[in-house]
Amino acid sequence: MNDTLTSDVIGQRVEVNGEHATVRFYGTVPPVAGLWLGVEWDNPERGKHDGSHEGTRYFQCRHPTGGSFIRPHKANFGVDFLTALRKRYMLEDGPEEDDREQIVTIGNRPVKTIGFNSVLKKQRENKLRFPPGSSSPPRKFSALKVLVLSQTGVTWAEVLSCAAGWPALQELYLESNDISISERPVDVLQMVKLLDLSSNQLIDENQLLLIADLPRLEHLILSDTGLSSLHFPDAGVGCKTSMFPSLQHLVVNDNGISQWSFINELDKLQSLHSLSCLRNPLTEGNRAETLQFIIARVGQLRTLNRCQILPEERRGAELDYRKAFGNEWKKAGGHQDPDKNWPHEEFLAAHPRYRSLCLKYGAPEDGELKTQQAFLLRNQLLTLQIKCPHRLDQKVLEKQLPESMTIQKVKGLLSRLLKVPVSDLLLSYESPKMPGREIELENDQQSLQFHSVENGDCLLVRW
């Protein structure tokens, strides 16, 4: 590029040494001679300022370090349309870079493609520019059902200002836009069933309450938002919230969730039956135990981390949870007599489902409480290899399981890992102490310890 540009370049997308940016200013920046471009980087760490220089503001940036001044000849404005078309859609002569068939998802629909990786590599991640005071005329896109605005730089205010033109919209994708939910969507987005807000690090629990009245919202994606806490102020312990009345599927992967209070609040949702909460601090460590406790704390869940929760697995999880915190319950005022079972509020706040589990299964007996710590102590975990002798393509797994875990619950865990029905699984084990001998795990109601499974043994799984 030379210095013959005009003010029309403002708003255009540019590339500088592999980094993308949007032009926000074109002109002189005294006292330095010559013409400059003021750009706002997609990656704010690439910039140096917010569009100001020596006390004079030349353009606006969302981030205090999102802006830079560069010479026009350093900016790549792209190529002419026909050249771009050939490059993007692989119209050049010669072999394609990748002609393998793939399945990609557009909206929530699988689409079969060929060479799509090569197309994706050429995407420009264009930013939308909304003129000041612009709005979408009513029903301009009256039939629009799915809208993807990920990585476009769109703001929440801009979404709401245009949403009147999308009266039938059902799926809205707003990933990676640095969005902050600033106001309620009044009379707009009322038909939306799926909302993707992932990778928007400015969102917190208070902002989520602003969208809690969306009447048809069924699927909410909040992965990688930094979310760590959640509270529904309209519902007390053991009650259901009126917020998110239709929410069935919630995704909170890759966040900062570290407290059980977050999981307890999810039990207040009226319709929630599917939860994904992978790669959070809470789920580190003894993963099998954590998954059981999530199942026990959220009574209506039918799917956890994309794995179906079978009735026998829920029963086992709730019984173990009831036993694991039995001593704490008793010290808090719990009692085997249902009429006297009124533990103090602090315990109920930490374990809001505990009283209902006592009503469902009966209060834990003193004999159960004496052995509960074996399930929780880390030194009672067994490190076991898991092999599938008849499935050569299945890699060997290594898991840490409590020695008090029943064979039925081991099967439930393996069912989720291997995507095989529990009823089809046959388990046995081998021990280095007894080479060449295979021992069947025949009693589903007994524990690994009962069957003499020890640290370092190998579980064999067949179906």
N, C-alpha and C positions, 0 to 999 in steps of 0.2 A: 504494500500500500504506500502511496505517496501522500503529499500534503495537499491534494486537490479535493479532499472530502468536503462534504457540506453537513449542515446540521441534521440531515436526514439519517445520519448514522446513529443518532441517539436511539437507543432501544434495540439496536442490532446485537446479535450474538457474535462473539469473537473467540478465537483460540490463540493462546500465547504459551508456547513451549509445553503443550499438552494440557494446560489448564484452561477451563472455560470461564467466560465472564460476559457481562452485559454492559454495553456502552451507555453511560449516564451523562457524559459531558464531552463537548468538543470545542476547543478554543485555546486561548492563550492563558498562561498561568504566570503572571509577573512575579518576580523580576526575570525569570528565565525566558529567553527568546524562543520563538517558534511555537508550533501548534502541538497540542496534547490531547490525548483521549483520557477521560476519566472513566474507569471501569469498576464495576462491582463484581467481585469474584464469587463464583459458586461456592468455593471453599474459602470461608472468611479468614482462615489462618494464612492464606496466601497474600492478603493485603497488608496495608500499613496504617490506614487512617479511615475516617468515616466520610470522606468527601470534602474535608476542610484542609486548607493550606495557609499557614501563617495568619490565622484569624479570619480568613475569607472562606465561606462555604460555596463550593462549586457544584456539588450534587449531594444527594442523600443516599445513605446506606442503611441497611437493617442492622448490621453489626458494626461495632466501633472499629474493627480492623478489617472490614470487608472491602475497602477501596484502595485504588492505586491510580497514579498517573503514568501513562506509557506513551511513547512516540507512536504515531500511526503506522510507521513501516514495520513495527514489531507485531502488529495485530493481523491475524489471519481471518478475513471475513468470509472465507469459503470460496466456492467456485460457482460457475453459472449453472442454471437449473438442469440442463440436459446432462452435464457432466455429473452433477450430484445424483441425478436419477439413475444413471448407469452404475455409479459406484455403490449406491445404497441398495439397489435391487438386483445387483449382480448381472447387469446387462452387457458387461464387456465380453469380448471374444475370449475364448480359452476356457480351461477347466474351472469349475467352481471350487472355492476353497474348502467347502464342507458340504458334501451331497448326501450326508446321512439323514435318514428320516428321524424326526423328533416329535415329541408331544409337548406343546407349550400351553399355558393357560392364559386365556384372554377373558377378563372378568372372572367368572367361575366355570368357564366352559373349556374343555380340552380341545385343542386344534392340532391337527397333524401338519407338520411342516418339513421342508427339506432346505438345508443350507441356512437355517434361521440364525445360527450362531454368528455367521458372517454378517447378517443384517444387523443384529443387535450391537455388534462391535462398532457399527457406523452411526449409531443413534447420537443425536446432538444434544439431547436433554434440553430442548428449547424452553425458554422462560416465557410465560405469558405476560403481556403488558396491557393493563386495563387503563384506558384514558380516564382522567379525572371526571368524576360525576357520571360515569357510564353505568348503565344498567341494562339488563336483558328485557326486551319487551315481553309482556305477558304471553305465555304459550308459544314463544318463538320456536322452541324445540319440544313441542307437546308430546311427541312419541318417544323421546329419548329415555332409555331404560338404564343404560350403563355408561358411566362417565369416568375416565381415568385422567386425573390431573396430577399424578405423581411427578415429583422433581421438576415442577414448572415454576416454583416461586410464588404460587398463588397464596393469598392470605385468607383467613377465615371471613373477614369483612367482604372481600371480593366474591367469595363463594356465596355468601348470603345475598349480596346485591344482585347476583345473576340467577339465583335459585328459583325465582318466580317463573323463569322461562323454562324450567324443567319439572313441570307438575307431575309427571309420571315416573320420575327417576327412582330406581330401585337399588342401584349399586353405585357408590361413590368412593373412589380411591384417591387419597390425598397423602400418600407416603412421601416422606423426605421433603417437606416444604417449610420447616421451621414454624409450623402453625401454632398459634396460641388462640384457644377458643375464647373469644372476647364477649360474645353475646348469645342469647338464646335464639334458635331458629324459629321465629314466630311466623306461622302460616306458610312456611317453606320446608322442604325436605320431609314432608309428612308421610310420603310413600316409601321412603328409603328403608330397605331391609338389611343392607350390608354397608358398613362404614369402615374404611381402612384408614387409620390415623398413625400407622406404624412409622418409626424413625422420625418422629416429631418430638424433640427433646424438651420442648417448652411446656408440654401438657402435664397438668397435675390433677389430683383428685377433685379439687374445687372446680376446675374447668369442666371435668366430666359431668358434674351435676347440671351444667348448663344444657347438656344434650340428653339428660335423663328422661325428658318428657316425650321424646320422639316415639310416637305410638306404635309404629310397625318395625322398629329396629330389632332384628333377630340376631345379627352376626356383627360383633364389634372386635376389631383387630387393633390391639394396643402394644404390639411388640416393639421393643427397643425405644421406649419413650422415657425411660428413667423412672417409671412409676414405682413407688415403694409403699404407698399407704392408700387406704380406701375406707370411706365411712358413709353410711346412709343415715343421716340424722333423723329421718322421720320414723325409724323403726328401732324399737328396743331389743333387748336380748330375747331370742327365740321368736321374734316377730318377722313378718314379711314387709318389705318396702314397696311403696307404690311407684318407685322409680324404675326405669327400664322395664316396663311391664311385659314386653314381648321378647326380651333378650334370651336367646336359647344357647348361643355359641359365643364364648369369650376366649380370646387369645392374648396372653400377657407374657409371651416368651421374652427372654433377654432383657429383663428389667432388674430392679433393685429390691425385689420382694424378699424380706428376711424375717418377717414377723407372722405368727399364726393368726394375728388379728385380721390380716388381709383376707385369709381363707375363710375365717369365721363370718366376715361380712358377706361373702358370696352366697352363704346359705340363706341370706335374706331375700335374694332375688327370686321372684315368683316362678319364672319359666326356665331358668338356667339348667341345662342338662349336659352341656359339653364344655370342657375346660382344657386349655393347653397352657402350661406354665413351666416350660422347659428353661433350663439355664438361668435360674434365679438362685441367689444365695441360700434361700430356704431349702432348695432341693439338692444341695450339695451334701456330701457325706453319705449316711445310710439311706440310699435312695429308696430301697424297698419299704423301709419303715415309713419314710416321708409320704410315699404314695398311699400307703394304707391309711395314714392319719388324714390325708386330704379327703379320701373317700369317706372316712368316718365323719368328718366335720361338715361336709356338704352333702346333705341327705338325698338331694334329688339328682345328683350326677349320674349319668348313664355312660358317659365317655370321658376318659382322662388321658390327655396326651395322645389322642387319636386311637386309643385302645378301649374296647368295650369293657365295661365293668359287669361281670357276671354276678348273678344273685348269690352264689356261694362265696365269691370273693368279697362282696359287700358284707355279708354276714361275718366272715372271718375278720375283716378289717374293723368292723364295729365292736366285735367281742374283744379283740386285742386292745383297741383304744379304751374300752370300758375298763379292762383289767389294768392297763398301763398306768392310768391315772387314778386308780382306786384308792390308794393310800392318801393321796392329796384330797380326793373327794371326801374321805372319811374325816380327815383332820379339819376340813372346812365345814363340817356339820352334816355330812351325808349320813343316811341311815337306811338299813335294810327294809324298814317299815315305810311303805310309800307315803303314808300320812305324816311321817316325821322327816322325810327326805327333803330338807330345805337347806342346802349348802349356802354359804354366804355369797353376796353379790360379786365379790372379787373372783371367786372360783367360777361362777356362772358366766361372768364376762370373758374369762379365758377359755371356758369349755361350754358354750351355750347349748350344745346338743346332749350334754351328759345326762341330764335328768330324763330326757325323752328316750335315751338308750337304756336307762335303768327300767323304764316302763315297758320297753320293748322286750328286753331279755331278762329282766330281773336285776336287782342290785348285786354287785359283786360280793361273794362270800369271803370270809376271813381267810379261808384256805387258799383261795385264788390270789389274794393280795400278798401272801408271803413269798410267792414265786415270781411276781411280776417283774422284779428288777433284772432277772436273767434275760428278759427280752430287750431291755434297754441298754445294758452294759456293753460297751464297745469291745471289751475283751472276750465276749461270748459270741462274736461274729466268726463265721467260718468262711475262709477264702476257698472257693470251689471252682474247678474248671467244668464247663458244660459242653459236651460233645454230642453230635448227632451222627451215630455210626452209619446210618443208611443214607445220609445226605452229605456227600463228599464236597458239595459246593458251599456248605454251611460252615463258616469259620468257627474256631473254638472260642468260646466266650469265657470270661472270668468274672465271677460275682461274689460279693460278700453277703451272706445270708445269716440271720440269727439261728442258732442251733435249736431254739425252741419253735421255729417256724414249722407248721404242719406240712405234710406232703401235699395236701389239697391246695394250700396257699402257694407252695412252690410251683405247682402246676398252673395256678392262675397267673403267676409272674411269667412263666415260660410261654404261656398262651399269648400274652401280650407281646413278648419279645419275638416269637417265631410266627405269630399270626396263624395259630393252629388252635382249633377248639379244645377245651380242657378235656372233654370226654374221649378225644382221640389219643391223648398222651399216655405213654408207658414209661415209667422211670425206674432206673436201677443205678448202681454206683460201683466204682472200682476203687480200691485202696492200695497205695504203695506197700502197705504192710502185708497185703494178701495178693501178690501178683498172679495174674491169670484167673482170678476168681471174680465173678460178677454177682452182686447181691441185689435182689429185687426189692424195691420200695413199695410194698404191697398194701400197707395200711394207710389210707389217705388221712385218717384222723389223728395219726400219731406224728411226732416231731422228727426232725432230722437226728436229734440227739437220741431218741428212742431207737432209731435204726442204726445207731453207732456210727453215723457219718461224722468224719473228723476233718480238721483243717488240712487242706492239701489234697483231699479226695476228688474224684472226678465223677460228676453226674452224667449218665448216659440217657439220652432222650430219643425215643422212637415214636413214630405215628404212621 
